[in-house]
């Protein structure tokens, strides 16, 4: 072969190498917008159809299906090169629970046995067991409120008393006392703190409460940690029908409505305490057992020498309601969609890093357990963080991003944004800018209003970060006719809308990890 041939061959090889180098440089120059555009509906469908399949049996916390979903997520975290913060736990942060299930209940008044769910309702949720007892009288304690402006307890000795309180507060009193003090759970706890034996709650809407409670009797209630029944946070209590309560009051020669007005007028102090001569025998006891679950945690570290100790948390809960008899609650939107979003974001960010693009701050991807049981997985993480919370710049939380609600039916793309400006206006502004640069969908702040009656700000995992003073943003598509129902299935997901929402979340998260300055924490 001639020297000319080898020269030409060398030129071709050098040209090919140069093209490869240019291709690599082009990959490095690809912007976050390009990566966002690569988030496609195929990958979303692949994850979501598995997570919301009958195979996982509704992913209820503490069940086999929940564990399988956790293993699925951990597998992909490992495949994409995320780090396990605790290598011995294989991407899992173990969380222990006490499961509280069916409760044995019985009550008799003046020798007549009462009918459960008609005369009274005992819920097993969070309340201590009541050993069999007999009381010859019941003390009335108004509303069970104890605050600076209104006190139903005063100096009266409530030790071992059986008490009755009103559930519904009159409008005047509701405006007078702090919102927290008006919560029934706190009023019940007040009774416990004063040493009462049991509490009866006069419930003007017992029928609806009864229907709601009976629907969940075959569900499991979880309490964080290993809790003995006697250590549960609320006193033994039952809800009573108004006719039953009125019959008790009549025996003390009191009028139901007049008594309520007098309480409100006089402030509910101890001189208004009285007893009604009703003999009561009662007993109820929950069944408890210990169960385990896990948060699934993957980590991409930052590379900036001055910022790499800082990180953001991207979260979603992967649990749902499980199975009731033969009905499976698949939870495709709630929250298979959020779980899928976090998996997709983890893959996209891992591609960014593996292609030679640095992250200034780290990203902790967390799939939370126990959200449907009271934000328990995120509460556990916030109390036992795997990386310091004082280095957590922000939480990006995704809970239901796969459907279209009634308000936007037939309209353009949207997402409800909640909480972004509650702690840091910077977080709100970053999300707005990411939307302008990216999918440019409607950002709806309806549910971010302080007086939102739905109180969604307090109802997803971001709230446990916000309580620690960490700026948090919550993405949400609103509820629909299949919310918490058996009809929340993957074929109803709008993957086109979901794709744009995940693109927005990616761009917002990227700006958070790459910005030079920390988020400004507003005075409020």
N, C-alpha and C positions, 0 to 999 in steps of 0.2 A: 504494500500500500504506500502511496506517496505521502510526503510530508504535508502537502496541501490538504489531503484528506483528514489527517490528524489535527491540523490547524482548524479546519471547519468543524470537526467534532468537538474540539475544545471550546470553540465559540458557542456552539449549541448548548453545551453543558453549562458554560458560564451564564448564558442567557436564561436558561431554565432556573439556575440557582438565583439569579437576580429577580426573576419573576416570583419565585417562592419567598424571597426576602420582602419584596414589595407587598405580596399577599399578606405576610405576617404583620407588616407595618400597617396595612389597611385594617387588619383585624384589631390591632391595638388602637387605631384611630376611631374605630366604630364608637358611636356615642351611645349614651344611655337610651336615647330615643330609638336607636336601631335595635337595641336589646329588648326594649319594651314591645316593639312591633313584632318581634319573634315569639312573643307569648301568644300561642294560638289555641284555638278551641279543641284541637285534637288531643293535646296533652291534658287539658282540663277534663275532657270527657273520659279519658282513660282512667284517671284517678277517681273521679267522682262516681262513675258507674260501679267501681269496685267498692268504694267506701259506703255507698248507699244501697248495696245489694242485700238481698235476703240472707246471704251467706253470713254476714256479720251481725244479724239478728238485732239490729237497732243500736248496737254499740253502747249499751247501758253500762255506766261505771261499775266496775267490780264483776263484770261478766266475761265469758270467753270471747264474745264478739268484740268487746272493748279492747281486750288484750291483743287480739289478732290485728285490729286496726293500728294499735301502737307498734306492733312488730312490722307491719307494712310501712309505716312512716320511718321507723328506724332503719329499715333496709335501704330506703332511698336516701336518707341522710348519709349513710355510709357510702353508698354507690357514688354519690356526687362529691364525696371528699370533705364533707363537713366533719368537724372534730366533735368527739364526745367530751364534754367538759370534765366529767368523771369517767375515765376510760373503763373503770371496773363495772360500771352500770350499763354499758352498751346503749348509750343515748337515752337512758331512762332515769328519771328521778322518781324513786318509789314514793308512793303516798298511801298511808294506811287510813282506813275508815272503820267506823262502827256502823253496821247496817241495822236499821230499826224497821221491823216489818209488822205483821198483824198484831193487833192488840186485843186482849181479852177484856171485856167490859160488862159491867152490870151495875144497875143503880135502882134503889127502891126508896120511895118517899111516902111517909105515913103508912107504911105497910103495903103500898101498891107498887108493883114492879113497873118501871118505865120502859117505853119502847125506843130502842136505839134508832137514830136517824129520823124520828118523828118528834119525840119529846126532848131528846138530847143527842149531842154528837160529841164523841171523844176522838180526837185525832192523835195518832201515835207520834206525830212529828215533834221532836225535840223536847217532849215533856217527860218528867220523871214518873215512875210508876206510883200508883196509889194502892197501898195495902188496904185490906178490908177494914172499914171503920164504921162507927155509928156516931152521929151527932144529933143532939136534941134541939139545936138551934143553929141558925146561920146569921152571920153578921154582914150587914150591907156596907160596902166601902165605895160607894159612888161610882167613879170611873176608873179607879186605880191609879190616878194621876198623882205624881209627886214632882212639883216644880216650884220655882220661886214665886210664881203668880197664882198658883192654885195647888192645894194639897188635900188629898182625900185621906191621909193617914194621921197627920198630927202627932200627938203624944200618946195615942191609944195603944194599948198592948195587943198585938195581933198574933202573938205566938200560939201556934196550933189551932188557930181559928179556921173555920170553914167560911169563906166569904163569897159574896155575890157582887158583880160589878156590871155596869152597862157597857156594851160594846161601842155603840154609836154615840159620838159626841155632838151636842147641839152646836149650831153654827157659831154662836157667841163664844162658847168655850174653845172650839177648834181654832178660832182666831186669837184667843187670849194666850194659849199655851204654846211653847215651841213645837215645831213639827215633829221633832224626834220624840218629845215627851208624850205626844198623842198616839204614837204607834202602839198597837195592842201588845206586841211582843214585849215592849219595854214596860208597859203597865202590868203585865203578868209577872215580869221579873221583879217589879217593885213589890208585888205581893210576896214573892219568894224571899226577897231580901228582908221583909218584915216577919218572916217565920210562919206564914200561913200553912195550913195543912193541904187545902185544896181550894180551887177557885171555880165558881160557876159564872159564865158570861152570858148575860141576857142578849140574845141575838135576834134583832128584828127581821133578819133575812135568813133565818135558820134553814128554810127550805132550799135556797140556792147553795148555802154553805154545805148542807147535807149532801146535795147532789154532787157538788165539787169534791167533797171529801171521799164519798163512797167510790167515786171514779178512780181515786188514787190509792185505795186501800190495798190493792194488789201490787202497788209500786213499792220500791224500796226507798227509804229515807236514809241519807248518809250524814254522819257527823265526823268531822276530822279527828283522827287519832283513835286510840283505844279508850273508849268511854264506858264506864259502868252506868247502868240505867239510873242509879241514884245521883249521878253526876251530870245528867243532862240539864240544859240551861234554863228550862221553864218549869214552873210548878205543875203538879197534877191539875188539869182543868178540863171542863166540858162546856160546850155551848148549849144554852137552854132556849126552848121556845118561849115566846112572849106569853101565851096563855098559861104555861106552867109557872113562869115568874110572877105573873099577876095573881095566881092562886096563892103563891107563897106570901106575897105582899098583903093580900087581903086578910090573911090570918094575923097579921100584925096591925090590922086596921089602918093600913096606908093605901093611898091611891097612887097608882103607877105614874101617871102624868104629873100629878101635883108634887110627888116626891122628887122627880127630875127637876122641876122648876125651882123647888126649894134648894136643892143641891147647888144649882147654878147661881141662885141669888146669894146664898150664904157662903160660897167658896168651898164647900165640901170638907170643912175642918172637922176635927174629931167629935165635937159635941153633936154632930149630926149622925154619928154612928148609932145604929140600933140593931136589934136582933129580932128575927121572926121565929116563932115557935114551930118549926118544921123539923120533923125527925127524918134524917137521911142516912141510908146505908149505901155504900158504894165500894167498887173495886175495879181497877183496871191495871193492866200490866202489858208492856210491849215485849216483843221477842227481839233479842239482839244477837249479833254475831260479828266477828271481825273479818273484813275483806281488804283486798289490796288492789291498787291500780297504779298508774304512773303518768307523769307528764313526760312527753317525748321532747328532747332538747338536742339541737345541733348548733354548732358554732362555726362561724367564719371569722377569724381574727383580723384586726386591722393591721396595716403596715406602717402607718405614719408614726415615727418615733415619739412625737409629742402627743398624739391622740389615740394611740393603739390601746391604751388602757380603758378608753371609753367605748361604749357600745349602745346600740338600740336593740329593743326586743320587738320582734314581729310575732304575733300570737293569734291563735284561734283555738276554740275548743273542739275536740273530736268526738266527744261523747254525745249520746242522744237518749231517747226514752226507752229503748229496748223493745221488749215483746210482752204483750198482754194476751194470755191464752194463745190463740193462733195468729193474732194480728201483730204484724211487725211494723214498728214505727221507724222507717228507713232514714229519716232525717237528711234528705238530699240537700235541701237548702239550709236547714238548721241541724248541724253545721258542716255537712259534707262539703258545701261550697267554700266555706272559710278554710277548712282543712286542706282542700284542694288548692286554694289560693296560696296558702303558706308553703305547701310542697312545691308549687310552681315557682314561687318567688325564690325558694331555696335553690332550686335547679338553675334558675336564671342568674342569680348572683354567683353561684359556683362557676358557671360558664364564664362570667365576667372575670373572675379571679384566675381561673385556669388558662385563660387567653392572655394573661400577662397584665391585666388591668388591676391596679392596687385599690384596696379599700382603706380609707384613712382610719375610720373607726371599725370596730367589730360589729357583727350582727348575731344575735342569739335568736334562733327560730324555736318557738315553743308551741307544741300542741298540748293544750290543757285538758285534763280530765275533770270530771265532777262539776262542770259549769251548770248543768241542768239541776244539780243538787244544791245550788246556792253559791256559785262561783268558788267552789272549794279548791280546785286545783291551782288556780291563780292565787288564791289566798295563801295556800301552802307555799307556793314559790315566793310570794312577796315576804313571807316570814322566814323562809329558808332559801334565800337566793343562791344560785350557783356561781354567780359573779356579783360583785358589790352593787347594791342599788344606788349608791352615791356616784357610781360611774355609768349608770343607766341614763342616757340623755333623753330617751323618749320611748313610748310604747305605741306600736302600730297594731291595732286589733281588728280582726276581720270576723264578723259574725253575721252570716246570711247575706250573700252577694250574688245569688244565682237566679232570683225571680224578679218579676215586675209586680208591684202592688196595684191596687185599684186606682189610686190617684194618677199613676202614670200609664195606665193601660192605653195602648194605642198612641202614646206620645213618644217623645225622643228619649235618648239614653240619659240616665240620671244615677245618682247615689246619694243617700242621706249621710251627712257627715256630722258626727256628734262628738263634742268634748274638746275639739282642737284648740279653741280659744279660752278654755276654762282656766288653764294654768299658764300658757304661753301663747301670745298672739303670733309669735314667730312661726309656730307650728301650723297655725291656720294659714298664714301667708305662704308658707312653703307649699302646702297642699294646693292652694289656689294657683300658684305659679306652675307647679307640676301639671296641673290640669290644662292650663293655657298652652304649655309646650307639647302636651301629649294628646290624650283622647278628646279633650274639650267637651266633656259631658256636663249636664246640669248638676251642680252641687247644691243640694237642698238642706237647709239648716232648720227645718221645721221642728225636728225632735231635739234640737240643741237648746231650745228655749228653757230658761230656768223653771218656768211654770208648766212645762210639758206634763200633762196628766199621766202619760204612759211611763214616765221616769226611766226611759231607756238608758240614760247616762249611768244609772246605778245598776243596770241589769246585765252587763256583760263583763268579761274578764279585765278589760282596761281599767275598770273602776278600782281594782285592788292595787294597781300601779298609781293611779291618780291619788288615792288615799295616802300614798307615801310621798306625794308632792312631785311625782314624775309626770311631765306633760304626756298626754295620751290622746290619740285620735281613733275613733271607732267608725268603721264603714259598715253600712247596713242598708238593705233594700226595702225595709218595711215588711209588715206582716201580710198574710194572704189567707185564703180560705182553707189552706192545708197546713197552716201553722200548728205545730204540735199534734198533727193528725196523721192517720195512716196514708193519706194521699200525698204526703211530701216525698215524692219519688223522683228519680233522676231524669225521666223523660220529660218532666215539666220544667226543667232548668232551661233558662234562656242563655245559651252559651255565648252568643254574640255580645249580649249586654255584659255578661260576666267577664269576658275577655277584656273589654275596655276598662272595667273596674279594676281588674288585676294589673293592667298596664299603668293605670293611675297610681295604684299603691306602690308599684315598683319604682316609679319616678319620684314619688314623695320620699320613699325610704332611701333611695340613692342620694337625694339632696341632703338628707339628714346625716348620712354617714360621711359624705364628702365635704360638708361645709367646714369652714375654718373655725368660726366662732361657735360657742355653745348656745343653746336656746336661752333667750332671756326669760327669766321667770318673773311674771308680772306680780305686782304687789297683792292683787286679790287672790 
